[in-house]
Amino acid sequence: MLSDDYRLVHFTPPGSACSIIFGKGMISAEPGSAQGLYLIVSDVEQARAELVGRGIKVSEVFHDAGGLLHHGHEGGDAVHRDAGQERIAGPDPDRTSYASYATFSDPDGNGWLLQEITQRQPGR
């Protein structure tokens, strides 16, 4: 049964084995309560440029000094790391997979993290 209280869009990026479902009336969580949502991209600078070109406010590309992004929320965007991890401007100098990021928030205030992965590690 169709209803104005329940709507969804099921989005599968081209070539992806994963999907994202956006919608209304699917869950009881408040808008903006989802933080640390990852979108995996093959080129973080290109993905960032495309989002900026569509009028979305996106952080500059960065990597962290430890080479790892840890769990915890910081400063209103989807960047997660332990204290002592330093955010460094620009992509990882070696363009190592899993090491370069950019963040943005969707119109509801949910926090997203673009993560560049060009080569998957075994078991991931």
C-alpha positions in Angstrom: 0.0 0.0 0.0 1.4 3.4 -1.0 1.4 6.2 1.5 2.8 9.7 1.8 4.2 8.6 5.2 6.4 5.9 3.6 8.7 6.6 0.7 12.1 5.1 -0.3 14.7 5.2 -2.9 17.0 2.2 -3.3 20.3 3.4 -4.8 23.0 1.0 -6.0 26.1 2.8 -7.4 27.3 1.5 -10.8 29.5 -1.5 -10.3 28.8 -1.7 -6.6 27.9 -4.8 -4.6 26.3 -2.5 -2.0 23.2 -0.3 -1.9 21.9 2.6 0.1 18.3 3.1 0.9 17.0 6.6 1.5 13.5 7.2 2.7 10.8 8.5 4.9 9.0 6.5 7.5 11.5 3.6 7.4 13.0 4.1 10.9 12.2 6.0 14.0 15.7 7.7 14.3 15.7 11.5 14.3 17.0 13.2 11.1 20.7 14.0 11.5 21.3 11.3 14.1 23.3 9.0 11.7 27.0 9.9 11.8 30.1 8.2 10.4 28.4 6.8 7.3 31.0 5.7 4.8 30.8 6.1 1.0 33.7 4.3 -0.7 35.1 6.0 -3.8 38.0 5.1 -6.2 39.1 8.8 -6.4 38.3 11.0 -3.4 39.4 14.2 -5.1 37.1 13.5 -8.1 34.2 12.5 -5.9 34.7 15.7 -3.8 34.8 17.8 -6.9 31.5 16.3 -8.2 29.7 16.9 -4.9 31.0 20.5 -4.7 29.9 21.0 -8.3 26.4 20.1 -7.2 26.5 22.7 -4.5 27.3 20.4 -1.6 29.6 21.7 1.2 32.4 19.1 1.4 35.6 19.3 3.6 38.9 19.5 1.9 40.5 16.1 1.2 42.7 14.9 4.1 44.5 11.9 5.6 45.5 11.3 9.2 49.1 11.1 10.5 48.6 7.6 11.9 47.3 6.3 8.6 44.2 5.0 10.3 40.8 6.5 11.0 39.4 5.4 14.4 35.9 5.4 15.8 34.5 8.4 17.7 32.8 11.6 16.6 34.5 14.9 16.2 33.4 18.4 15.4 30.1 17.9 13.6 31.4 16.0 10.7 31.8 12.3 10.0 35.5 12.1 10.9 36.3 9.5 13.5 39.5 9.0 15.3 41.2 8.7 18.7 42.7 11.7 20.5 46.3 12.2 19.2 45.5 11.5 15.6 46.4 14.5 13.4 44.4 15.4 10.3 46.8 16.3 7.5 45.6 18.4 4.5 45.5 16.6 1.2 45.3 13.0 0.2 47.7 10.4 1.6 51.0 11.1 -0.1 51.3 7.5 -1.4 47.6 7.4 -2.3 47.4 4.2 -0.1 43.9 2.6 -0.2 41.8 3.3 2.9 43.9 6.4 3.8 42.3 9.5 2.1 39.0 11.1 3.1 36.6 14.0 2.8 33.4 14.6 4.8 30.0 16.2 4.3 26.6 16.3 5.8 23.4 15.5 3.9 20.4 17.9 4.1 19.1 16.1 7.3 22.5 16.6 9.0 23.7 13.0 8.8 27.5 12.9 8.6 29.2 11.1 5.7 32.8 10.2 5.1 34.2 9.6 1.6 37.0 7.1 1.8 39.3 6.4 -1.1 39.9 2.7 -1.8 41.7 1.8 -5.0 42.8 -1.7 -4.0 40.9 -3.9 -1.6 42.8 -5.7 1.1 42.3 -9.5 1.3 39.3 -10.3 3.5 37.6 -6.9 3.1 
